[in-house]
Amino acid sequence: MTSASSISHHCLDAVGEKEDTDARPPSVSALSTLESGPTTRPNPSQDETHRKLKSRHIQLIGIGGTIGTALYVQIGRALMQGGPASLLIAFTFWCTVILAVNACVAEMVTYLPISSPFIRFAGRYVDDAFGVAAGWNFFIFEAALVPFEVVACNLIISYWTSSIHVAIIIAIILVIYATVNLFAVKWYGESEFWMALGKMVLILGLMAFTFVTMVGGNPKRDAYGFRYWKDPGPFAEHIRTGDLGRFLGFLACLIQASFTIAGPDYVAMAAGEAVKPRVTMPHAFNAVFYRLTFFFVLGSLCVGIVIPHTESTLKDALSAGKPGAAASPYVIAMNRLDISVLPHIVNALILTAAFSAGNSYVFCASRSLYGLALEGKAPSVLTKCTKQGVPVYCVLVVLVIGLLSFLQVSNSAAVVLSWFVSLVTASQLINYSVISFTFLAWRNALAAQNIPLESLPYTSKLGKWGGYYALTFTLVMAFVGGYTVFLPGKWDVPTFLFSYTMIGLFPVMFMGWKALNKCKWRRPEEVDLLTNKAEVDAYERDYVDPIPRNVVSKYWDKLFG
């Protein structure tokens, strides 16, 4: 396997404070030059990213990339299918799976914080062909979510007006994405930081709304409490009646949870551009996981409190594909309680959430493609970075894929959204399976090469059992996602294709690359655990914390570690 010759840090420039050039820590490429002498031309496969992302940026990138419209709008469908108890249990359970994935990737990335880490680890620790399949799977997953969120943004805007042509709105959104992502990380990191803060304000505000209104703080003075858990009840029947119907309802909620809850992959993708990563990354992984768990678990509880799962308005909104907040359980609850202003505020913040998620997907998809190019699994021209360190051609490729959002011009927005959701859900689960399997190979390599766990900068408290746990449930859910097509009378060709295309494509990519390149499965004692490590060690050793420019900067850095 070809590996990036160094972690030099050239692909994303300043994220926050403008620092004095003299105080700037040396990049890895600079250290390499000091050791080997100047070169007239850099290695085309050299990782040219800049380490400029602080802990606060990485944490909010992780939160911003995970919290999109699913937590505010699409979660209503799961409530209708499974009921409030199934929704809460499913979301809580899936958070334990994400905890295991988080622990796996955090241990590997903290040891070797490089660009597109878990993609490159798959090739380095398991098999070159495995890395190729993993990388392209993740790229397709992230890139497909860009048009998904663009279409979602258009739906949300149409809540206020339908007089603006959809093509105009789509074009404006894509231009803004291009503007933000083609400039330095300063623009991406800062924009995502503030938009993600807006998401946190929204979900905290909706939780506060739930509590205040359930105890009687609403125009109707109706202290409804947990009324809807009693009538119509905590569990809903889905597709079938009786216990089987209630189980299928829970399964529908679990499928929704597996699509909605994420986080570790977004944090990991920033590893190659993190300031002092051995300190920053463990804190970011833990902080993002626990904050997201808080939001998702309490969010699923709140949705089941504010409206009953039999709410006719919710069913009508979902079946009619009503735009934006019209299908949100929270907005439906506000209308039920005669609250007239809040729905518009919520819709505006949901728009911010959708835009922010799409912004994160452009970033992650472009960086995964950049990682593939560095490893020789994508055209080498994609390794080209601007002077500010942005992988310009990778970003442009992702934006071209974003043009698929123009499908909405000739199709129903709800139909287009369902296409993208079905396509990427299995892909996300495959990605987590790859991380878990790679972690097990990593642990086997450590043992075979007599590297003690105590020597690692961060160690998973769940050990190999966490890897097995995550691998089992992510694989199971990947195959379960489109189960409805196998029920009597439910066969549907488009649903089957969109649900299982990525599951079929992954082994095809794996076997195809393996056949073409004759690569072999890596034995634990042969796994490369050292390439790039010395460069990261040197960076960590020589790094000097810059002095914060002002009190606000100092406060943010302290708050987010």
C-alpha positions in Angstrom: 0.0 0.0 0.0 1.2 3.5 -0.8 1.1 5.7 2.1 1.2 9.5 2.5 4.8 10.4 3.0 4.1 12.7 5.8 1.4 14.6 7.8 2.5 18.0 6.8 -0.5 20.1 7.3 -1.2 22.3 4.4 -4.9 21.5 3.4 -6.9 23.8 5.7 -5.7 27.1 6.9 -6.4 29.1 10.0 -9.6 28.4 11.8 -9.9 30.9 14.4 -7.5 33.4 15.7 -4.9 34.9 13.4 -1.5 33.9 14.8 1.9 35.5 14.5 3.8 33.6 11.9 6.9 33.5 14.1 4.9 31.8 16.9 3.4 29.2 14.6 4.5 25.7 15.4 6.5 24.0 12.6 4.5 21.8 10.3 5.5 18.2 9.8 6.7 18.9 6.3 8.9 21.6 7.7 10.4 19.1 10.1 10.9 16.7 7.3 12.7 19.3 5.3 15.0 20.2 8.2 16.0 16.5 8.5 16.4 15.7 4.8 17.2 19.0 3.2 15.0 21.1 0.9 13.3 19.5 -2.1 12.4 21.3 -5.3 9.1 19.6 -5.6 6.8 18.1 -2.9 5.7 14.5 -3.2 2.4 14.6 -5.0 1.0 12.1 -2.5 2.1 14.2 0.5 -0.6 15.1 3.0 -0.6 18.9 2.9 -3.2 19.7 5.5 -2.6 22.4 8.1 -3.2 21.7 11.8 -5.4 24.6 12.7 -8.7 23.1 14.0 -9.0 23.6 17.7 -11.0 21.4 20.1 -14.0 23.7 20.0 -14.1 23.5 16.2 -13.8 19.7 16.1 -16.5 19.3 18.8 -19.0 21.5 17.0 -18.1 20.0 13.6 -19.0 16.6 15.1 -22.3 17.9 16.6 -23.1 19.9 13.5 -22.5 17.1 11.1 -24.7 14.7 13.1 -27.7 16.9 14.0 -29.7 17.6 10.9 -33.4 17.5 10.0 -33.8 13.9 11.2 -33.8 14.8 14.9 -36.5 17.5 14.4 -38.7 16.3 11.5 -38.1 12.7 10.3 -38.2 11.4 13.9 -41.9 12.0 13.8 -42.3 9.1 11.3 -40.6 6.8 13.8 -42.9 8.0 16.6 -45.9 7.2 14.5 -44.6 3.7 13.6 -43.3 2.6 17.0 -44.8 4.8 19.7 -42.9 6.9 22.4 -41.5 4.0 24.4 -40.1 2.1 21.4 -38.6 5.4 20.2 -36.9 6.1 23.5 -35.6 2.5 23.9 -34.3 2.4 20.3 -32.5 5.7 20.5 -31.0 4.8 23.9 -29.9 1.4 22.7 -28.3 2.7 19.5 -26.3 5.3 21.6 -24.6 2.3 23.2 -23.5 1.0 19.8 -22.2 4.4 18.9 -20.3 4.5 22.2 -18.5 1.3 21.2 -17.7 2.7 17.7 -16.5 6.0 19.3 -14.1 4.1 21.6 -12.7 2.1 18.7 -12.0 5.0 16.4 -10.8 7.2 19.2 -8.0 4.8 20.2 -6.7 4.4 16.7 -7.0 8.1 15.7 -5.3 9.4 18.8 -2.3 7.1 18.2 -2.0 8.2 14.6 -4.0 11.4 13.8 -3.8 11.7 10.0 -6.1 12.8 7.3 -9.0 10.4 6.5 -7.8 8.2 9.3 -10.2 5.3 9.6 -10.3 4.9 5.8 -6.5 4.7 5.6 -6.4 2.5 8.7 -8.6 0.0 6.9 -6.1 -0.4 4.2 -3.1 -0.3 6.5 -4.3 -2.7 9.2 -6.5 -5.1 7.3 -6.1 -5.2 3.5 -5.5 -2.7 0.8 -8.7 -3.7 -1.0 -10.6 -3.3 2.2 -9.3 0.3 2.5 -10.4 1.0 -1.0 -13.9 -0.3 -0.5 -14.2 1.5 2.9 -13.0 4.8 1.4 -15.3 4.8 -1.5 -18.2 3.7 0.6 -17.7 6.6 3.0 -17.2 9.0 0.2 -20.4 7.9 -1.6 -22.3 8.1 1.8 -21.1 11.6 2.6 -21.4 12.9 -0.9 -25.0 11.6 -1.3 -26.0 13.4 1.9 -25.0 16.8 0.4 -28.0 16.8 -2.1 -30.2 15.3 0.7 -29.6 18.3 2.9 -29.9 20.7 0.0 -33.3 19.3 -0.9 -34.2 19.5 2.8 -33.2 23.2 3.0 -35.5 23.9 0.0 -38.4 22.1 1.7 -37.9 24.1 4.8 -37.8 27.4 2.9 -41.0 26.5 1.1 -42.7 26.4 4.5 -42.8 30.2 4.2 -43.2 30.6 0.4 -43.3 28.5 -2.7 -43.0 31.5 -5.1 -39.2 31.1 -5.5 -38.3 28.4 -8.0 -36.6 25.4 -6.5 -33.7 25.6 -8.9 -32.8 29.1 -7.7 -32.8 28.1 -4.0 -30.7 25.0 -4.8 -28.2 27.0 -6.8 -27.8 29.6 -4.0 -27.2 26.9 -1.4 -24.6 25.2 -3.5 -22.8 28.5 -4.2 -22.7 29.2 -0.4 -21.3 25.7 0.2 -18.6 26.4 -2.4 -17.7 29.7 -0.9 -17.3 28.4 2.6 -15.4 25.2 1.6 -13.1 26.5 -1.0 -11.5 29.0 1.3 -9.4 28.3 4.4 -10.5 26.1 7.3 -10.9 29.4 9.1 -14.1 29.9 7.2 -15.3 26.4 7.4 -14.4 25.9 11.1 -15.8 29.2 12.2 -19.0 29.0 10.2 -19.7 25.4 11.3 -18.9 26.4 14.9 -21.6 29.0 15.0 -24.2 27.1 13.0 -23.7 24.1 15.3 -24.2 26.3 18.3 -27.5 27.3 16.7 -28.5 23.6 16.6 -27.6 23.2 20.2 -29.7 26.2 21.1 -32.6 24.8 19.1 -32.6 21.3 20.7 -32.2 22.8 24.2 -35.0 25.2 23.4 -37.3 22.4 22.3 -36.5 20.5 25.4 -37.4 23.5 27.5 -40.6 24.0 25.4 -41.5 20.3 26.2 -41.0 20.7 29.9 -42.7 24.1 30.3 -45.8 23.1 28.2 -46.2 19.7 29.8 -46.5 21.2 33.3 -49.1 23.7 32.1 -47.1 26.6 30.7 -49.1 27.1 27.5 -52.0 29.2 26.3 -54.5 26.4 27.1 -53.1 25.9 30.6 -53.1 22.2 29.8 -50.7 20.3 32.1 -50.7 17.2 29.8 -47.6 15.6 31.3 -47.2 12.0 30.1 -50.8 11.8 29.0 -49.9 10.4 25.6 -47.9 7.5 27.1 -51.2 6.4 28.7 -53.5 7.2 25.8 -53.0 5.9 23.1 -50.1 4.1 24.9 -46.4 3.7 24.9 -46.1 1.2 22.0 -47.6 1.4 18.5 -48.3 -1.4 16.1 -46.6 -1.2 12.7 -47.6 -3.3 9.6 -48.9 -6.1 11.7 -51.0 -6.3 14.9 -50.3 -7.7 18.3 -46.8 -8.4 19.6 -45.4 -8.8 16.1 -46.7 -5.4 15.2 -45.2 -3.8 18.3 -41.8 -5.5 17.6 -41.9 -4.2 14.0 -42.7 -0.7 15.4 -39.6 -0.9 17.6 -37.6 -2.1 14.6 -38.7 0.9 12.6 -37.6 3.2 15.5 -34.2 1.4 15.6 -33.7 1.9 11.8 -34.5 5.6 12.3 -32.0 5.7 15.2 -29.3 4.1 13.1 -29.8 6.8 10.4 -30.0 9.7 12.8 -27.3 9.0 15.4 -23.7 9.4 14.3 -20.7 11.5 15.3 -17.4 9.5 15.7 -16.7 9.6 11.9 -17.1 13.3 11.7 -14.7 13.9 14.6 -12.2 11.5 13.1 -12.2 13.2 9.8 -10.7 16.3 11.4 -7.8 14.5 13.0 -5.3 15.4 10.3 -6.1 19.1 10.8 -6.4 19.2 14.6 -4.1 21.3 16.8 -2.2 19.1 19.2 -4.2 16.0 18.3 -3.0 13.7 21.0 -4.7 16.0 23.5 -7.4 17.5 21.4 -8.9 14.3 19.8 -9.6 12.2 23.0 -11.4 15.2 24.5 -13.3 15.9 21.3 -14.4 12.2 20.9 -15.7 12.0 24.5 -17.3 15.4 24.5 -19.1 14.9 21.2 -20.4 11.5 22.2 -21.8 12.5 25.6 -23.4 15.7 24.3 -25.0 13.9 21.3 -26.3 11.2 23.6 -27.9 13.8 25.8 -29.5 15.5 22.8 -30.7 12.3 21.1 -32.0 10.4 24.1 -33.8 13.4 25.6 -34.9 14.5 22.1 -36.6 11.1 21.5 -38.2 11.4 24.9 -39.5 14.9 24.3 -41.0 13.9 20.9 -43.1 11.2 22.6 -44.3 13.6 25.2 -45.6 16.5 23.1 -47.9 14.6 20.7 -49.6 11.2 20.6 -48.3 8.7 18.1 -51.8 8.5 16.6 -51.8 12.3 15.8 -53.7 12.7 12.6 -51.9 16.0 11.7 -48.6 14.1 11.8 -49.9 11.3 9.6 -51.3 13.8 7.1 -48.1 15.9 7.0 -45.9 12.9 6.4 -48.1 11.3 3.8 -48.5 14.6 1.9 -44.8 15.4 2.2 -45.5 18.8 3.8 -42.5 21.1 3.8 -40.1 22.0 6.6 -41.4 22.3 10.1 -45.0 21.3 9.1 -44.1 17.7 9.7 -42.2 18.4 12.9 -43.8 16.9 16.1 -42.8 20.1 17.9 -44.5 22.4 15.5 -47.6 20.2 15.5 -47.6 20.5 19.3 -47.2 24.2 19.1 -50.2 24.5 16.8 -52.3 22.2 19.1 -51.5 24.5 22.0 -52.3 27.7 19.9 -48.8 29.0 20.0 -48.4 31.1 16.8 -44.9 32.6 16.7 -42.7 29.7 17.7 -43.2 27.6 14.6 -41.6 30.2 12.4 -38.6 30.5 14.8 -38.3 26.7 14.9 -38.4 26.5 11.1 -35.6 29.1 10.8 -33.4 27.2 13.2 -34.2 23.9 11.4 -33.1 25.5 8.2 -29.8 26.4 10.0 -29.5 22.8 11.1 -30.0 21.4 7.6 -27.6 23.9 6.0 -25.0 23.1 8.7 -25.3 19.4 8.2 -24.8 19.8 4.4 -21.8 22.0 5.0 -20.2 19.2 7.2 -21.0 16.6 4.5 -19.1 18.7 1.9 -16.1 18.9 4.2 -16.1 15.2 5.2 -16.7 13.9 1.6 -14.0 16.1 0.2 -11.5 14.9 2.9 -12.3 11.3 2.4 -11.8 11.7 -1.3 -8.5 13.5 -0.6 -7.4 10.6 1.6 -8.2 8.1 -1.2 -6.1 10.2 -3.6 -3.2 10.3 -1.1 -3.2 6.5 -0.9 -3.3 6.1 -4.7 -6.9 4.9 -4.7 -8.2 7.9 -6.6 -6.7 10.1 -9.3 -3.5 11.8 -8.1 -4.8 15.2 -9.4 -7.2 15.2 -6.4 -4.2 15.7 -4.1 -3.9 19.3 -5.3 -4.3 21.8 -2.6 -4.6 25.6 -2.7 -2.1 27.8 -0.9 -4.5 27.9 2.0 -4.5 24.1 2.1 -7.9 23.3 0.7 -8.1 20.2 -1.5 -9.8 22.2 -4.2 -10.5 19.5 -6.8 -12.0 17.2 -4.1 -14.3 19.9 -3.0 -15.4 20.6 -6.6 -16.1 16.9 -7.1 -18.4 16.9 -4.1 -20.2 20.0 -5.3 -20.7 18.4 -8.7 -22.5 15.5 -6.9 -24.5 18.1 -5.0 -26.0 19.0 -8.4 -28.1 15.8 -8.0 -30.4 18.0 -5.8 -31.7 19.5 -9.0 -33.6 16.2 -9.4 -36.2 18.0 -7.2 -37.1 20.2 -10.2 -38.8 17.3 -11.9 -39.7 15.1 -8.9 -41.4 15.4 -5.6 -39.1 16.6 -2.9 -40.3 13.9 -0.5 -39.5 11.2 -3.1 -36.0 12.6 -3.7 -35.3 12.7 0.0 -36.4 9.1 0.4 -34.0 8.0 -2.4 -31.1 9.5 -0.7 -32.1 8.3 2.8 -32.4 4.7 1.6 -29.1 4.9 -0.3 -27.0 6.2 2.6 -28.4 4.5 5.7 -26.8 1.1 4.9 -23.6 2.9 3.8 -23.3 4.6 7.2 -23.7 1.2 9.0 -21.1 -0.4 6.7 -18.8 2.4 7.6 -19.2 1.7 11.4 -18.7 -2.0 10.7 -15.4 -1.1 8.9 -14.2 0.9 11.9 -15.1 -1.9 14.3 -13.4 -4.6 12.2 -10.3 -2.4 11.7 -10.1 -1.8 15.4 -10.0 -5.6 16.0 -7.2 -5.9 13.4 -5.4 -3.0 15.1 -5.6 -4.7 18.5 -4.3 -8.0 17.0 -1.4 -6.1 15.5 -0.5 -4.4 18.7 -0.4 -7.8 20.5 1.6 -9.5 17.7 4.2 -6.7 17.7 4.4 -6.6 21.5 3.3 -3.0 21.8 1.7 -2.6 25.3 -1.7 -0.8 25.5 -0.2 1.3 28.3 2.1 3.0 25.8 -0.9 4.4 23.8 -1.9 8.0 24.3 -5.6 6.8 24.6 -7.0 3.4 25.2 -10.6 2.2 24.8 -12.1 1.2 28.1 -14.4 -1.3 26.2 -11.4 -3.2 24.7 -11.9 -5.7 22.0 -15.4 -6.6 23.3 -16.5 -3.1 22.3 -15.3 -3.8 18.8 -17.2 -7.1 18.6 -20.3 -5.4 20.1 -20.3 -2.6 17.5 -19.4 -4.9 14.6 -22.3 -7.3 15.4 -25.1 -4.7 15.6 -24.0 -2.5 12.8 -23.8 -5.4 10.4 -27.2 -6.7 11.6 -28.8 -3.3 11.1 -27.2 -2.9 7.7 -29.1 -5.9 6.4 -32.3 -5.2 8.4 -32.8 -1.7 7.0 -35.0 -2.7 4.0 -36.7 -5.7 5.7 -40.2 -4.5 4.8 -39.7 -5.6 1.1 -39.5 -9.2 2.3 -42.8 -9.2 4.1 -45.8 -10.7 2.2 -47.3 -8.2 -0.2 -44.6 -5.5 0.5 -42.1 -6.2 -2.3 -41.0 -3.0 -4.0 -38.0 -2.9 -6.4 -36.9 0.7 -5.8 -37.0 0.2 -2.0 -34.9 -3.0 -2.4 -32.4 -1.4 -4.7 -31.9 1.8 -2.6 -31.7 -0.2 0.6 -29.2 -2.8 -0.5 -27.1 -1.2 -3.3 -24.3 -0.2 -1.0 -24.2 -3.6 0.7 -23.7 -5.2 -2.7 -21.3 -2.6 -4.0 -18.9 -2.9 -1.1 -17.8 -6.5 -1.8 -17.7 -5.8 -5.5 -15.2 -2.9 -4.9 -13.3 -5.1 -2.5 -12.9 -8.1 -4.8 -12.4 -5.9 -7.9 -9.4 -4.1 -6.3 -8.0 -7.3 -4.9 -8.2 -9.0 -8.3 -6.6 -6.1 -10.1 -3.8 -5.4 -7.6 -3.2 -8.9 -6.2 -3.1 -7.4 -2.7 -3.0 -9.7 0.3 -4.7 -9.8 3.7 -2.3 -8.3 6.2 -1.0 -10.6 9.0 -0.9 -8.9 12.5 2.9 -9.1 12.7 3.2 -7.4 9.2 0.9 -4.5 9.9 2.6 -1.1 9.6 2.1 0.7 12.9 4.9 3.2 12.6 4.6 5.2 9.3 3.7 8.8 10.1 4.0 8.3 13.8 7.5 10.0 14.2 6.2 13.0 12.4 3.2 13.4 14.7 5.4 12.8 17.7 7.7 15.6 16.5 4.8 17.9 16.0 3.4 17.2 19.5 6.9 17.7 21.1 7.6 21.0 19.4 4.1 22.5 19.5 3.8 25.8 21.5 0.3 27.0 22.5 -0.4 30.4 21.0 -1.5 33.2 23.3 -5.3 33.9 22.9 -6.0 37.1 21.1 -8.7 38.3 23.5 -10.9 37.3 26.5 -13.6 35.8 24.3 -11.1 33.5 22.5 -9.7 32.4 25.9 -13.2 31.7 27.2 -14.2 29.6 24.2 -11.0 27.5 24.3 -11.5 26.9 28.0 -15.2 26.0 27.7 -14.5 23.4 24.9 -11.2 22.1 26.3 
